[in-house]
Amino acid sequence: MACKLLLVMSAQMAHIHRHVSRKRTTGSAELIYLLVVLVAGVATAWWAGHRLGMDLSSISTVAAVLGINETTGITRPVGYSATDQSAKAQPPPNCAADQSPAFAGNLAALKQQLGDTMGTPVECAHASASVSDLIQQTTTGLAEYNQLTDTASFTDGWRHWALTPRGFLSWEGTQSDPPAG
């Protein structure tokens, strides 16, 4: 009797396991849901781009920078080129078309005192926020002329030099005006 019961129970258990273990097909519900979500995401991005007027050209730019583009083997010049015509066509900042940057007046006298420390001008002198000041950017710092005090000064950011009515002065620090005394 015990053997019969054991055979019946094992036959029932085999039947239970047969129904539980099913193989999934390739078109399972999860895969279909994933496909629906991806299609909805792409459709939403396309709609938002056209409806809201978003410029998605930066994606093409990023791809081109990374070298992911349809054309390969095309070389482009990189960096500065002496034959670059766009650099020649524009005058230096704050200069007229026929003018080149140069130190004038008291700034030229200060340049004689300082020499290479003052560098060379990269722009023409122009008015600053202060009514009486002229400023001029150089390769090594900033030159300034104050008409009220008749003072030409230059700084590299920390060190300062000035040609004042009292004579030549130099100092260090963040204070842009010459020390009193």
C-alpha positions as CSV (number, residue, x, y, z in Angstrom):
1,M,0.0,0.0,0.0
2,A,2.8,2.4,0.8
3,C,4.4,1.7,-2.6
4,K,1.1,2.4,-4.4
5,L,0.7,5.7,-2.6
6,L,4.2,6.7,-3.4
7,L,3.7,5.9,-7.1
8,V,0.5,7.9,-7.2
9,M,2.1,10.8,-5.5
10,S,5.1,10.9,-7.8
11,A,2.9,10.7,-10.8
12,Q,0.9,13.7,-9.5
13,M,4.1,15.7,-8.8
14,A,5.4,15.1,-12.2
15,H,2.2,16.4,-13.6
16,I,2.5,19.6,-11.4
17,H,6.1,20.3,-12.5
18,R,5.2,19.8,-16.2
19,H,2.7,22.7,-16.1
20,V,4.9,25.1,-14.0
21,S,8.0,25.0,-16.2
22,R,7.1,26.7,-19.5
23,K,9.6,28.2,-21.8
24,R,9.2,31.8,-22.7
25,T,9.0,32.7,-26.3
26,T,10.9,35.5,-28.0
27,G,7.8,37.7,-28.2
28,S,7.4,37.8,-24.4
29,A,5.3,40.6,-22.8
30,E,8.4,42.3,-21.3
31,L,10.1,42.6,-24.7
32,I,6.9,44.0,-26.3
33,Y,6.6,46.5,-23.4
34,L,10.2,47.6,-23.9
35,L,9.7,48.1,-27.6
36,V,6.5,50.2,-26.9
37,V,8.4,52.4,-24.4
38,L,11.3,52.9,-26.8
39,V,9.0,53.9,-29.7
40,A,7.1,56.2,-27.4
41,G,10.3,57.9,-26.2
42,V,11.6,58.4,-29.8
43,A,8.2,59.7,-30.9
44,T,8.0,62.1,-27.9
45,A,11.6,63.5,-28.6
46,W,10.7,64.0,-32.3
47,W,7.4,65.7,-31.4
48,A,9.1,68.0,-28.8
49,G,11.8,68.9,-31.2
50,H,9.4,70.0,-33.9
51,R,6.6,71.4,-31.7
52,L,8.8,73.4,-29.3
53,G,11.3,74.4,-31.9
54,M,14.2,72.8,-30.2
55,D,17.5,72.9,-32.1
56,L,18.9,69.4,-32.0
57,S,21.9,70.1,-34.3
58,S,24.2,70.0,-31.3
59,I,23.9,66.2,-31.4
60,S,25.4,66.3,-34.9
61,T,28.1,68.6,-33.7
62,V,29.0,66.3,-30.8
63,A,29.0,63.3,-33.1
64,A,31.3,65.1,-35.5
65,V,33.7,66.1,-32.7
66,L,33.9,62.5,-31.6
67,G,34.6,61.4,-35.1
68,I,31.2,59.7,-35.6
69,N,30.1,61.0,-39.0
70,E,29.3,59.8,-42.4
71,T,32.5,61.1,-44.0
72,T,35.9,59.7,-43.1
73,G,39.4,60.5,-44.2
74,I,38.8,64.3,-44.5
75,T,41.5,66.3,-42.8
76,R,41.0,69.8,-41.6
77,P,43.6,72.3,-40.5
78,V,43.8,72.6,-36.8
79,G,45.1,75.6,-34.7
80,Y,46.6,78.8,-36.0
81,S,47.5,79.2,-39.6
82,A,49.7,82.1,-40.8
83,T,47.6,82.2,-44.0
84,D,44.3,82.6,-42.1
85,Q,42.6,85.5,-44.0
86,S,39.9,86.2,-41.3
87,A,42.6,87.3,-38.8
88,K,44.0,89.8,-41.4
89,A,40.7,91.2,-42.3
90,Q,39.8,92.6,-38.9
91,P,41.7,95.5,-37.2
92,P,42.9,95.0,-33.6
93,P,40.4,95.8,-30.9
94,N,39.5,99.5,-30.4
95,C,41.6,100.5,-33.5
96,A,40.5,102.1,-36.7
97,A,40.9,100.2,-39.9
98,D,44.2,101.9,-40.8
99,Q,45.5,102.0,-37.2
100,S,47.8,99.6,-35.4
101,P,48.3,99.3,-31.6
102,A,51.1,101.5,-30.2
103,F,51.9,103.3,-27.0
104,A,51.5,107.1,-27.1
105,G,52.4,110.0,-24.9
106,N,53.0,109.1,-21.2
107,L,52.4,105.4,-21.9
108,A,55.3,105.5,-24.4
109,A,57.5,107.2,-21.8
110,L,56.6,104.5,-19.2
111,K,57.4,101.8,-21.9
112,Q,60.9,103.3,-22.2
113,Q,61.3,102.9,-18.4
114,L,60.0,99.4,-18.2
115,G,61.1,97.8,-21.5
116,D,60.0,94.2,-22.1
117,T,58.2,94.1,-18.7
118,M,55.4,96.2,-20.3
119,G,55.2,93.9,-23.4
120,T,53.6,95.1,-26.6
121,P,50.1,96.5,-27.0
122,V,47.5,94.2,-28.4
123,E,44.8,96.9,-28.7
124,C,44.6,100.6,-29.2
125,A,44.1,102.8,-26.1
126,H,40.5,103.5,-25.3
127,A,38.4,105.1,-22.6
128,S,37.6,103.0,-19.5
129,A,34.7,103.2,-17.2
130,S,36.3,106.2,-15.5
131,V,35.9,109.4,-17.6
132,S,39.5,110.5,-17.2
133,D,41.2,107.2,-17.9
134,L,42.6,105.5,-21.0
135,I,43.4,101.8,-20.9
136,Q,45.4,99.6,-23.2
137,Q,45.8,95.8,-23.0
138,T,49.3,94.5,-23.6
139,T,50.9,91.0,-24.0
140,T,51.9,91.1,-20.3
141,G,49.3,93.2,-18.5
142,L,47.3,96.4,-18.6
143,A,48.5,100.0,-19.2
144,E,46.5,102.9,-18.0
145,Y,46.7,106.7,-18.3
146,N,44.8,108.9,-15.8
147,Q,44.4,112.4,-17.3
148,L,43.4,114.0,-13.9
149,T,46.6,113.0,-12.1
150,D,48.7,112.9,-15.3
151,T,49.8,109.4,-14.3
152,A,50.7,106.6,-16.7
153,S,50.7,103.2,-14.9
154,F,51.2,99.5,-15.8
155,T,50.3,96.3,-13.9
156,D,50.8,92.6,-14.5
157,G,48.1,92.0,-11.9
158,W,50.3,92.1,-8.8
159,R,53.2,94.3,-9.5
160,H,52.6,97.9,-10.5
161,W,54.7,100.7,-12.0
162,A,53.7,104.3,-12.5
163,L,55.2,107.5,-14.1
164,T,53.7,110.3,-12.0
165,P,54.5,114.1,-11.8
166,R,56.6,113.1,-8.7
167,G,58.6,110.6,-10.7
168,F,58.8,106.8,-11.3
169,L,57.1,104.6,-8.6
170,S,56.7,100.8,-8.2
171,W,54.7,98.8,-5.7
172,E,53.1,95.4,-5.2
173,G,49.6,94.4,-4.2
174,T,46.0,94.7,-5.3
175,Q,45.8,98.5,-4.9
176,S,45.9,100.0,-8.4
177,D,46.5,103.6,-7.4
178,P,50.1,104.7,-6.6
179,P,50.9,104.9,-2.9
180,A,50.7,108.4,-1.4
181,G,53.7,110.2,-0.2
